[in-house]
Amino acid sequence: RDAIDRKEKRSETFKTAVHGLETGTPALKTEELGRRAPQWVRDNLVTMCMRCKEPFNAIMRRRHHCRACGYVVCARCSDYKAELQYDGNRLNRVCQECYVFLTGHVVLEDREGKPKGILEKGAAEVSGRSLLCSSLQLLDKNGKGGTRGWFVIPQDDPLVLYIYAAPQDARAHTSIPLLGYQVRDLPQGDSRHLFQLAQSRQVYTFVADTEELKRRWMRAMARSAAGIMYAEEGEDADS
């Protein structure tokens, strides 16, 4: 009975905090995230993380504030960084939900009791059932350096590009939702086969090993971006 009472008390505290955020200190609209500084929820209004609802304690689960939405969250739910326009586009600590919204990246849900996401599946397993997979290089923002990795569009999740550091990795380290992106061809520079994914201010620049591989990726990404969820006849995965 004591355990039930404690759980109900924590739930009420959480509801009160959320209600206070919605009335006394209105939450930012979605389109304002990162553009306007949020009003932080006061620490003393909550006893649990406002994202995962796990209770705070002084040692193992301390309070942090998301710099995008102002929620009080635990270290695990705020272990992300994103550029915030109101802070000169500097990297700031944000919660998972704001990170996904601001960057377009999908992150792994690995909390106890939740089903494993596809990011936890091995690269070899996913590549064996893919629409397209191969090694590519993802350039950084200035286009000079970048990270080489193993890129996969799975058959069972064809609207998302998954990125592994190597073809035999046990899990992907990030992903890019392709729906709604534009695929751009870029002139060949320094013998590099370049193409881009672009949506609003978010741009990814890739380098393929050959012109043929570049064309295959551009076709596959364009189909995923348009919401087409099946492979073209005769299209096989690269290895």
N, C-alpha and C positions, 0 to 999 in steps of 0.2 A: 504493500500500500504506500509506503514511503517513496519507493521508486516511482510509482505512478504519479504521486503528488509532485515530485521534483520535475518529472517530465512535463506535466501540465503547467507548472509554474514557468518553466523555461519557454514553453510555447506561448503563453500569455505575454511574457516579456518581449518575445520576438514580435508578436502581433502589435504590441503597444509601440515598439520602436518603429515598425513600418508605418503604422498609422500616424505617428508623429512626423515621420519623414514626408508623408503624403499631404499632411495638413499644415503643421507649423512651419516646416522647411521643405517646400515642394521639391521633388526630385527633378533633375534636369530632363528635358525631353531627349529622346534618342538622338535626334540630329544635333543636339548641343553637346553631346559627350565629347570630351577632348577639346572643345572650342571655348567652353566657359568653365571657370573654376567652380567646383561643386561646394555646397555647404556641408561640412562633415557632420555626420551623426555623432552625437556625444557618446563617449565610451560608457558612461554610467547608465545609458538607456538600454543597453543590451548585455545579456549574459552569454550569448552564443553568437557564432559566426552567422552573419546575415545571408550567406550563400549556402554553406553546407549544413548549417544549424547545429554544428557540434559545439558543446559548451566550452567557454574559455576557462583557462586556469593560469596561475602565475608562472608555471614552469614550462609545461609542454605545449600549451596553446595560447599564445599571447595575441593581443589585439593589434591590428594594423588598419590603416585607412586606405581605401582605393582612391587614388588621386583623380580618377575620372568621374565616378558616381558619388563618392563620399561615404559609401557603406563601410561599416566596421566588419572586418573579415579576418580570418585566421591566416597564418603564414602560408599554408598550403594553397588556400584559395586566392592568395595575392602574390603568388610566386611568378609573376609575369611583369614584363615591362613593355610600354608602348609610348610612342611619341604623342605628346599632348600639345595642341596648337596654342592653347592659352599660356603655356610655359615655354614659348619659343621653340616648339617641336623637340624639346629635350625628352629623353627617356624617363618615365616615371613608373613607380610601382602601381599596378592596377590589378583588379580582380579578374578572374577567368572570363566572366561574361563580357566585361568591357574590352578585354584583350581580343576576344574573338570578333567583337563588333568593330573595333578600331583597326585591326590588322587583317581581318579576313581569314585568319588561320584557324584551323580546327585543332583543339587540344584533347589529349587523352583523359578520359574519366577513369581513374584507377582506384577510387575509394572503395573500401571494403563493402561488399554486398552489392556492388553494381556490376553489370555484365561487362566483359572485356570488349573494347572497341577494336576496330580493324587495325588501328595503329599498333596494337600488341601482337598482331599476326606477323610471322616471319616473312621476310622479303621473298624467299624462295617459294613459300606457300602461295602468297598473293600473286607473284609473277607467273606461276603456273596456270592461273585462271584470270589472265589480264587481257584487256583490249590492246594494250601496248605497254611495253616496258623496255628500258635501256638505260645506259649511262648517259647523263647530260651534265652540263655545268650551269649552275645558276649564278649569274653575276651579281655583284653588290651594286649599290645605288649609283656609284660613280662609273660603273661599267668597266673598271680596270681589273679588279680581282673577283674572286668568287669561290664557290664551293662546288666540287664535283661530287656527284652522288648517283644513286640508283633510283630512277623515277618510274612510277607504276600508276596506270589507270586500271583498277580492278573491274572485272566483269560484274561483280555483285555490288559495286558502288561506283558506277561509271561517270558520275558527275564530280568526282573528286580526284585530284592528283596527289599521290602519296610519295613522300621523299624519304629514302633510306640513305644512310651514309655508305653502305656497301650492299652488294647483292645477297649476302648471307646473314644480314643483321636480323636479330630476333624481333625487332620492333622498329617502326618508322619514327623519325624524330619530329616530323611536322607534316602538314598537308595543306593543299590549296583548293578551296571549292571553286570549280570551274564555271558553274552556271552563271551566265550573264557577262562573262569576260569577252573581250575582243581579241582575236589572234592577229598579230601584225608580223608581216615579213620585213626583215631589215636587210639592207645591202650587205653583201659579204665584205668583211673587213679583216685585214691581216690573215686571210685564208680561213677565217672563222665563219661558221654557218650560224647566223644569228636570227632569232625570232623572239617575239614578246607576247605576254599576256597583259592586257590593260583593262582596268575598270576604274573610272573616276581618277583619283590620284594614285591608286595602287598600280604599279607596273613591275612585272617580273621579266627579266631578260635572260634567255637561255642560249647556250651554245651546243650544237650537235656536232658529232664527229664527221658526218658526211651530209651532203646536200639532200640525198635521198632520205636519210633518217630525219632530217629537219622537216621535209615535206610530210612525212608520215605523222610526225608529232603535231604539225600544224593542222592536218586533217582531223586527227583524233581529238585534239583539244577543241577545235571548232565545233565538232559534233557534240561533245560534252557540254560546251558553253551554250549550245542551242537546245539542250535538254534531250538530245537523241540518245537513247539508252541501249542501243544494240550495235553490234559491230557490222561493218560492211562485209559483204560476201567475199570470202577468201582472205580476210584480214586476220593475220596471226600475230601472236606476241613476239617481240624481239627477245633475244637472249644475249 
